Amino acid sequence: MLTPDHAIGVIEKLDISIFKVKTETTLSDRKSFLRVQNFVRSVLGRYVYLEVGSHLGGSLFPHLIDPACEAVISIDPRPLMQPDERAQVFHYPENSTARMIATLSDWLPPEAMAKLATLDSDVSNVIPGTVKASATHALIDGEHTNKACFSDFVGTLPLMKSDCVIAFHDANLIADAIMNAERLLDHLGIPHMTVFLPDTVAVMGLGSLASAVQDQLQPHALDRQTYLDRSQRQLWSQITKVHSPAIEAEIARMHSDNTKLTEEINSLRQDNLHARAHLAAMISSTTWRTSAPIRAVVDRIKRRFAR
């Protein structure tokens, strides 16, 4: 079992072998998480970590084992399924806090697990003061829709100290939410700085940590506009790919309906032509001409009775 003393060296080396519990992140994401963790340790010394959306606890692990982390708060409503911006629904069977704790306990000593507090709740429903300590480092990794992510940010903000770091996972999917968060901070007059780290980690420094993020993490960051533009194109491409079968099926159905309507129109046109030809034949026939006086008398009688 990994010890806290040994973990310090692993974390400082950005060694992703520290992630002992399964996490749905890329290798570059994990390295970025450790870079942010080292940044927080270097500028704050000791810190409190808050995470929105923990699932199996993979991203909690490095903080629980880190002696510099005083407390870990996991907030997760534990959905069995949830949508995201890719127009898909993702399933999380057996998603429970009990399962997460059992998994983490297999790898962590009791003193590390003692730092963990859990809330089975949407962060927007957590009242400030419910958690024992204000956090200085947070990760938002819940539902990956812009609406939900922005809501998570708004719910997280009151649980943080004024000088803090808030990270976002899958930033390529919820870039609009991150930019809305920046606009909110502008409105509130809170200094902030956001950088995008490989692959999909956005890091936002608030208060006095804004300039520190600029100085220490920006050198490792991706170009902001290039990242945002590429993320948007990839998202549109994914949405198109997801919906293509349904779109193609609808086009095929409409084409089939159009073919049937065309056939019906052509059939009606033919019937109309036949009726016109039949009427013309009747009008030009001898019987039709010779019966004209009788039809005229009948018409006069009809008009008289109609008065």
C-alpha positions, 0 to 999 in steps of 0.5 A: 500500500502506498504511504503518504511519505512515498506519495509526496515524491510521486506527486512532485515528479508528476508521476501518474502511477499515483492514480491507483483507482480507476479514473475516466481521464487521459494520461495527459489529464492526470499529469495536468491534475498533478501539475495543478496539485503541485501548484496549489501545494507550492503557493498555499502549503496546505489546502482543502480539496473539494470535488464535484462528481467523484464516481469511483474516486480516482481523482480523489486519490492523489489528494487523500494520500497527500499530507499537504491536503488537510481535508477532502470533500466529495459532492456527488448526487450519484446519478445512474445516467446523465447527458452531456454536450455530445448529445449522448447519455452516459450510464453509471451503474452501481454509482454509489458513495459506498462503492467509492469508499470501499474502492478507495479503502483498498488502496489507502490507509485509515488516516487518509480515508479519515480526511474524506467527507461525502455529500450525496447531493447536487452542489447547488443544494449545499448550504455554505457552512454545511461542509466543515472548511472552505476549500482552496482547490476544487475540481468540477467534473459532474454532468458535462453539459454547459447548463449543469457545469455552470450551475456547479460552478455557481454552487461551488463558489460559495464553498471556496475561500476567496483565494482559490483554484477551481479546475474543470475536467472535459473542458473541451465539452463545457467551454461555454460554461467556463466562459460564462463563469468568467463573465460572472466573475467579471460581474462580481469584480473577482480577479481571475485567470484561466488556462487550458492544460493538456488534454482537457483540464481548465484551471481558474485562479481566483483572487490573489492566485490569478496572477500565480496561475498566469505566472506558473501554469500559463507556460504549460498551457495550450493556446486559448483560442486555438483550443476553444476553436478546435474543441467547438469543431470537434464537438459539432463533429461528434454531435453530427456523428451521433445524430447521422443515423437518425438524420439519414433515416429521416431523409430516407423516410421523407424521400420515400414519402415524396416518391409516394406523393409524386406517384399519387399526383401522377395517378391523379393527373392521369385520371383527370386526363381520362375524365376530360377525354371522356367528357369531351367524347360525351359532348361531341357525341350525337346523343349529347347534341340531340338531348340538348333541348330536353336538358334546356327544359329541365334546367328551366323547370329547376330554376322555376322551382328554386325561386 
